[in-house]
Amino acid sequence: MSYLKCEICGMEINENNYNFNEHAFSNKNYIDNIIYCPFCGASKKYLNEENNIIEVDSNLLDEDTLKILDHAVKLEIFNGDFYNTAANMAKSTEVSNLFKSLAKVEIFHSKVHSRLGGFDKTPVLNKISYARYNSDNSLLELAKQKEEHAVAYYNKYKNEVKDKNIIRVFEALSEVEKEHIILVRN
């Protein structure tokens, strides 16, 4: 294997990292069959052997698009924080590993939005208590709700942004979040 590059997050995929975050996917990457970016979860159609990365000039984006990207950053950070907290709360090692991997993917999504929006600082968000979710099933149900919200967000706002590259990223990440819904249901 030489390497592949993810158009969405820009990460290089090679023999050393192709199985990173393997718990975040229903099907596994193999060294001779990479089907997801192991960092952001984008599907095979967004992977290439060139250095193609979806980029935009954030200086040319309108105020509404920048606001949508800013909210997307926050959405993904909130979800990443949830998964990190839920990983520590989970009773089952399997559920904990799933949440740890999903946290990493969601944080990658926030970095993609930050890059597209030209945002330099990571926002500091209020911590939410998840103490009332005292079972793996309740944590998985909340995870499903969060993923459904993310899918709805991307599907709604891909119709409001004007930049075709941002639309492509929203479509890719919506697919990833739909995969997460399937994972947290099982």
C-alpha positions as CSV (number, residue, x, y, z in Angstrom):
1,M,0.0,0.0,0.0
2,S,1.3,3.4,-0.9
3,Y,-1.1,5.9,0.6
4,L,-4.5,7.5,0.1
5,K,-5.5,11.1,0.9
6,C,-8.9,12.0,2.3
7,E,-10.5,14.9,0.4
8,I,-12.6,15.8,3.4
9,C,-10.1,16.0,6.3
10,G,-6.9,16.0,4.4
11,M,-5.3,13.1,6.3
12,E,-3.0,10.7,4.7
13,I,-4.0,7.0,5.1
14,N,-1.2,4.5,5.0
15,E,-0.2,1.0,6.4
16,N,0.4,2.5,9.8
17,N,-3.0,4.1,10.4
18,Y,-5.6,2.5,8.1
19,N,-7.3,0.8,11.1
20,F,-7.2,3.8,13.4
21,N,-10.7,4.3,15.1
22,E,-11.7,0.9,13.9
23,H,-14.5,0.7,16.4
24,A,-16.2,3.7,14.7
25,F,-17.2,1.7,11.6
26,S,-19.5,-1.2,10.9
27,N,-17.2,-2.6,8.3
28,K,-13.4,-2.6,8.8
29,N,-10.6,-1.2,6.7
30,Y,-8.1,-3.7,5.5
31,I,-4.7,-2.8,4.2
32,D,-5.7,-3.9,0.7
33,N,-9.3,-2.5,1.0
34,I,-9.7,0.9,2.5
35,I,-13.4,1.8,2.6
36,Y,-13.4,4.7,5.1
37,C,-11.1,7.5,6.1
38,P,-10.0,6.2,9.6
39,F,-9.9,9.8,10.9
40,C,-13.2,11.5,9.7
41,G,-15.1,8.4,8.4
42,A,-15.6,9.7,4.9
43,S,-16.4,6.9,2.5
44,K,-14.1,5.5,-0.2
45,K,-15.4,7.9,-2.9
46,Y,-13.7,10.8,-1.0
47,L,-10.3,9.0,-0.9
48,N,-7.7,9.4,-3.6
49,E,-4.0,8.9,-4.4
50,E,-3.4,12.5,-5.2
51,N,-3.2,15.3,-2.8
52,N,-6.7,16.6,-3.5
53,I,-8.3,18.2,-0.4
54,I,-11.6,20.1,-0.5
55,E,-10.8,23.7,0.3
56,V,-12.5,27.0,0.2
57,D,-11.3,30.6,0.6
58,S,-13.0,31.5,3.9
59,N,-12.6,35.2,3.0
60,L,-15.0,34.7,0.1
61,L,-17.7,33.1,2.3
62,D,-20.8,35.1,3.2
63,E,-21.7,35.8,6.8
64,D,-24.5,33.2,6.9
65,T,-22.1,30.4,5.7
66,L,-19.5,31.3,8.3
67,K,-22.2,31.2,11.0
68,I,-23.3,27.8,9.7
69,L,-19.7,26.5,9.8
70,D,-19.2,28.0,13.3
71,H,-22.3,26.2,14.6
72,A,-21.1,23.0,12.9
73,V,-17.8,23.3,14.8
74,K,-19.7,23.6,18.0
75,L,-22.1,20.8,17.2
76,E,-19.2,18.4,16.6
77,I,-17.2,19.5,19.6
78,F,-20.3,19.0,21.8
79,N,-20.7,15.5,20.3
80,G,-17.0,14.7,20.7
81,D,-17.2,15.8,24.4
82,F,-20.3,13.7,24.9
83,Y,-18.5,10.6,23.5
84,N,-15.5,11.2,25.7
85,T,-17.6,11.5,28.8
86,A,-19.8,8.5,27.7
87,A,-16.7,6.4,27.1
88,N,-15.8,6.9,30.8
89,M,-19.3,6.2,32.0
90,A,-20.0,3.1,29.9
91,K,-20.1,-0.2,31.8
92,S,-19.2,-2.4,28.8
93,T,-15.7,-2.3,27.3
94,E,-17.3,-2.7,23.8
95,V,-19.5,0.4,24.3
96,S,-16.6,2.4,25.8
97,N,-14.4,1.6,22.8
98,L,-17.1,2.6,20.4
99,F,-17.6,5.9,22.2
100,K,-13.8,6.6,22.3
101,S,-13.5,6.0,18.6
102,L,-16.6,8.1,17.8
103,A,-15.2,11.0,19.9
104,K,-12.1,11.1,17.8
105,V,-14.2,11.1,14.6
106,E,-16.4,13.9,15.8
107,I,-13.4,16.0,16.9
108,F,-12.0,15.5,13.4
109,H,-15.3,16.8,12.0
110,S,-15.0,20.0,14.1
111,K,-11.4,20.5,12.7
112,V,-12.7,20.2,9.1
113,H,-15.3,22.9,9.8
114,S,-12.7,25.1,11.5
115,R,-10.4,24.8,8.5
116,L,-13.2,25.6,6.0
117,G,-14.3,28.6,8.0
118,G,-10.8,29.9,8.6
119,F,-11.3,29.7,12.4
120,D,-8.1,29.9,14.4
121,K,-9.5,29.2,17.9
122,T,-11.3,26.2,19.2
123,P,-14.4,27.4,21.1
124,V,-14.6,26.5,24.7
125,L,-18.1,25.2,25.4
126,N,-20.0,24.6,28.6
127,K,-19.7,21.1,30.0
128,I,-22.9,19.2,30.2
129,S,-23.7,16.6,32.9
130,Y,-24.7,13.2,31.6
131,A,-25.1,11.7,35.1
132,R,-28.7,10.8,34.6
133,Y,-27.7,8.5,31.8
134,N,-26.7,5.7,34.0
135,S,-26.7,2.7,31.7
136,D,-25.1,1.8,28.4
137,N,-28.6,1.7,26.8
138,S,-29.4,5.2,27.9
139,L,-26.0,6.5,26.7
140,L,-26.5,4.7,23.3
141,E,-30.0,6.2,23.0
142,L,-28.7,9.7,23.6
143,A,-25.9,9.0,21.1
144,K,-28.5,8.1,18.5
145,Q,-30.3,11.4,19.2
146,K,-27.1,13.3,18.8
147,E,-26.3,11.6,15.5
148,E,-29.8,12.1,14.2
149,H,-29.5,15.8,15.1
150,A,-26.1,16.0,13.2
151,V,-27.7,14.4,10.1
152,A,-30.6,16.8,10.2
153,Y,-28.2,19.7,10.6
154,Y,-26.1,18.8,7.6
155,N,-29.1,18.0,5.5
156,K,-30.8,21.3,6.3
157,Y,-27.7,23.6,5.9
158,K,-26.3,22.0,2.8
159,N,-29.3,23.7,1.1
160,E,-28.5,27.1,2.6
161,V,-24.7,27.4,1.9
162,K,-23.7,28.6,-1.5
163,D,-20.3,27.0,-1.8
164,K,-20.3,23.7,-3.7
165,N,-17.3,22.4,-1.7
166,I,-19.0,23.0,1.6
167,I,-22.1,21.2,0.3
168,R,-19.8,18.3,-0.7
169,V,-18.3,18.2,2.8
170,F,-21.8,18.3,4.5
171,E,-23.0,15.5,2.3
172,A,-19.9,13.4,3.2
173,L,-20.2,14.1,6.9
174,S,-24.0,13.4,6.8
175,E,-23.2,9.9,5.4
176,V,-20.7,9.4,8.3
177,E,-23.3,10.4,10.9
178,K,-25.8,8.0,9.4
179,E,-23.3,5.2,9.8
180,H,-22.9,6.3,13.5
181,I,-26.7,6.0,14.0
182,I,-26.5,2.4,12.8
183,L,-23.5,1.7,15.1
184,V,-25.2,3.1,18.3
185,R,-28.4,1.2,17.6
186,N,-26.6,-2.2,17.9
